[in-house]
Amino acid sequence: MKKILISLFSSLALLAAPVHAEDSPAVVDALSGYMDFAEYGSSLIWPEQIPMDDWKKVFIVDARDAAQYAREHIPGSLNIEWRQAVARRGELPKDRMVVMYCNSGSLSAQAVFALRLLGHDNVKVLQDGIEGWKKKGGFDAHARAGKPAGR
């Protein structure tokens, strides 16, 4: 399935004229097949799911533009704007978890969707983006979530 999708999307990228999914049954079939197969939670992760020490093992990608990255970013993250994720996919490791984020999770989700279609099963969206990460305690979100309420 993945080889078919890679071939399909590579072929589409070479076409000079824009292709719309409704014009290509092969694209619709490939996307439908992926959507039927994909598990909802497999591409999402919440900050509180990652213990502080495990953040060192995660490859973090800030999918926002360079100006936003320059103003503020999760320490240790690499800036790959969401639109560039497919073109720069060679920079992503395949042997460990890759977590992509933007401000809220919506643009990074688009990049993760494309990468997962291309076989990068280790890439996840940081749910609620950098804003959610900050609100939940950043690298300390896991420890904060584990404390009983009211303490």
Residue pairs with C-beta under 8 A, 6 or more apart in sequence:
1 33
1 34
1 37
2 118
2 119
4 30
5 30
5 34
5 117
5 118
5 119
6 118
6 119
8 26
8 27
8 30
9 117
9 118
12 19
12 24
12 27
19 27
21 27
21 28
21 31
22 28
31 117
34 116
34 117
38 116
42 121
42 124
43 109
43 112
43 113
43 116
43 123
43 124
43 125
44 124
44 125
44 127
45 97
45 99
45 124
45 125
45 126
45 127
46 126
46 127
46 128
46 132
46 136
46 141
47 126
47 127
47 128
47 132
47 133
47 136
47 137
47 138
47 141
47 142
48 136
48 141
48 142
48 144
48 145
49 142
50 58
50 99
50 141
50 142
51 142
51 143
52 139
52 140
52 142
52 143
55 76
55 139
56 76
57 96
57 97
58 96
58 97
58 98
58 99
59 78
59 92
59 93
59 96
59 97
59 98
59 99
60 74
60 76
60 77
60 78
60 98
60 99
60 100
60 101
61 77
61 78
61 79
61 80
61 85
61 92
61 98
61 99
61 100
61 101
61 108
62 68
62 69
62 73
62 74
62 77
62 78
62 79
62 80
62 100
62 101
62 102
62 130
63 80
63 81
63 82
63 85
63 100
63 101
63 102
63 107
63 108
63 111
64 73
64 79
64 81
64 82
64 102
64 103
64 107
64 130
65 81
66 79
66 81
68 103
69 77
69 79
72 130
73 79
73 130
74 101
74 130
74 133
74 138
77 101
78 91
80 88
80 91
82 100
82 102
82 107
82 108
82 110
82 111
83 111
85 100
85 111
85 112
85 114
85 115
86 111
86 114
86 115
86 118
89 115
89 118
89 120
92 98
92 115
92 120
92 123
93 122
94 120
94 122
95 122
96 122
97 122
97 124
98 120
98 122
98 123
98 124
99 123
99 124
99 125
99 126
100 108
100 111
100 112
100 123
100 124
100 125
100 126
101 108
101 125
101 126
101 129
101 130
101 133
102 108
102 129
102 130
103 129
103 130
103 131
104 128
104 129
104 131
104 132
105 125
105 126
105 127
105 128
105 129
105 132
106 129
108 125
108 126
108 129
109 125
112 123
112 124
112 125
115 123
116 123
126 132
126 133
128 135
128 136
133 141
136 144
136 145
137 143
137 144
137 145
